[in-house]
Amino acid sequence: MTTYTIGVLHGDGIGPEITKATIEVLEAAAARAGGVNFEFVKLPMGWEAIDQYNDPIPQVTKDALKDMHGWIMGPHDSAAYPEQHKENRNPSGELRHSFDLYANVRPAKTMEGIKSVVGQANLVIYRENTEGYYCDRNMYIGVGEWQITPDVVVSAGVFTRRAVERIAHAAFQMAMQRRKKVTIVHKANVIKLGSGLFLKVCREVGEHYPEVEVDDFHIDEMTAHLVRRAHFFDVIVTENMFGDILSDLAGELVGSLGLAPSINTNENQAMAQAAHGSAPDIAGQNIANPVGLMLSTVMFLEWLASRHSDESLLSVARTMESGITATISSGVTTKDLGGSVSTTAFTAAIVEHIAR
């Protein structure tokens, strides 16, 4: 029986509450499914790390993560950090940059018991995670943004063939497991060189997957298409900023951003991280919705199962997911979804479903 070492970064705001709930459900699913062991290692991040190390993502945490199979990361409240820390990458951006987690994978799928704005939909967005217009992570050293005068700022967007090729391959490989359709989202009509390279390279990669149907849309028209016919899309591949915006839109359209999961991956490691923020206004009230992080952990288990060819991990993922969906479809939900149960009561209901 293999033991997988998983880092746990509780984070800020509602982070400790939803992370604790996620680990509870994961442990229940592992006990039910059997065949796999997990070793959870708690590591400092966010305000906890600032208090201990004067750094929201200290080197001791990054060093420990190097030897782990992956980690579960709660949200951070970097907007509230002391000014000295706002000059650096936030914890999420730093880990994506440090570990070259180039693929941010964000599905948007309708769920039974959750009202969708767009009817039935089941799509996944592959967001390039290392460059584009995200100035805090698109340079090897330094930040891709300069203030020329008090009234003039230049922000750089970076597009490289290497980065586009690997996110495109990841997207097409996923499409081969789904409905064999990839949509490239870009702005090549205006950003002719940068976004043009993204479109060109994605099209070239698509030639290696002749079974996959390929189309493309400009980012502005894509937002309208998502609202009007989300069911039409299967796998969407796009650059960093466009992917960030589209995935938040898609998550809200199919039910709630609070339900939206994601993972950040390279070939060897993955980070489970919900798409939403730390919600400091409701922290400590035991009303936070943990589903986004729980489903992110399901995605992480699926990735880990594929990476290590371990069917036991896939069984844990299916058990965990079925417990979550069964609980929601039964009408037991947190306040944000129209229910009335607390975070802990909702978690206990999922654990009970898994046990049954």
Salt bridges, closest charged atoms under 4 A:
GLU24 OE2 - LYS20 NZ 2.86
GLU48 OE2 - LYS42 NZ 2.51
ASP63 OD1 - LYS66 NZ 3.33
GLU83 OE2 - LYS86 NZ 3.19
GLU94 OE2 - LYS62 NZ 3.01
GLU94 OE1 - ARG89 NE 2.88
ASP100 OD2 - ARG162 NH2 3.73
ASP100 OD1 - ARG166 NH2 2.81
ASP136 OD1 - ARG137 NE 2.88
GLU165 OE2 - ARG161 NH1 3.66
GLU204 OE1 - ARG161 NH1 2.75
GLU204 OE2 - LYS200 NZ 2.66
GLU211 OE1 - LYS180 NZ 2.65
GLU213 OE2 - LYS181 NZ 3.30
ASP215 OD2 - LYS181 NZ 3.01
ASP216 OD2 - HIS186 NE2 2.67
ASP216 OD1 - ARG203 NH2 2.69
ASP220 OD2 - LYS187 NZ 3.13
GLU221 OE2 - HIS218 ND1 3.79
GLU221 OE1 - HIS225 NE2 3.82
ASP234 OD1 - ARG178 NE 2.72
ASP234 OD1 - ARG179 NH1 3.89
ASP244 OD1 - ARG106 NH1 3.39
ASP244 OD2 - ARG127 NH2 3.66
ASP248 OD1 - ARG106 NH1 3.48
GLU302 OE2 - ARG318 NH2 2.27
GLU321 OE1 - ARG318 NH2 2.78
GLU352 OE2 - ARG356 NH1 2.95
